[in-house]
Every structure is written in structure tokens, then in C-alpha cells.
Amino acid sequence: MYQTGRTLRTIRLVCSLLWPSTNKNGSPLGSAVAFAIKIEPSGSGRGELGVFFPDTASFAAPFLLFRLKRLGYSDCRVISEDGGLRLFARR
């Protein structure tokens, strides 16, 4: 049962990365980062981002990188851990 829930959460995340929600004017309502539980503060103010996606399968990693590249981030990497995916990016 746990594996099914993890897979469904991951599919939901992937869908939100590929087709972000928009309002009537086409402006985005939110981003996939809204699914994250822990955002690591960088403190440097250089546009660095660190996010942990709990209970997320590793097949979501390329979709996370795709969305970040579209948003203008570079030096992006995703690390698969036991509890989920850890994402790092810099503008």
C-alpha cells in the first residue's frame, strides 16, 4: 500500500511539472515546489535553492530538472535518498 501511495504522489508531481496550473490570464498559480516539505535556506541571497521531496520515486528526477531549467536555474542536481529526492539548484 505504501508503494502505491508513493507512486501516485510521484505521478501527481510529474503531472504538475509538465502541465503547471494557470489562471484565466495564463499566469501560473503555483509551482511544483509547493509539494516540498523542507526548503533549505541558503542564506547567501544568490538564488540558491535546496528542496526535499519526501516519498517521491526517483523517476521524477528528470521532470524536476526539466522544470527548473525552464524557470532559469542552472547547476541543478537531484540526489535520490531513502526518504525521497533532494534537489539543489542555482540561478
Beta strands, then each sheet from edge to edge (+ up, - down):
strand 1: 38-40
strand 2: 48-54
strand 3: 74-81
strand 4: 84-90
sheet 1: 1+ 2- 4+ 3-
end
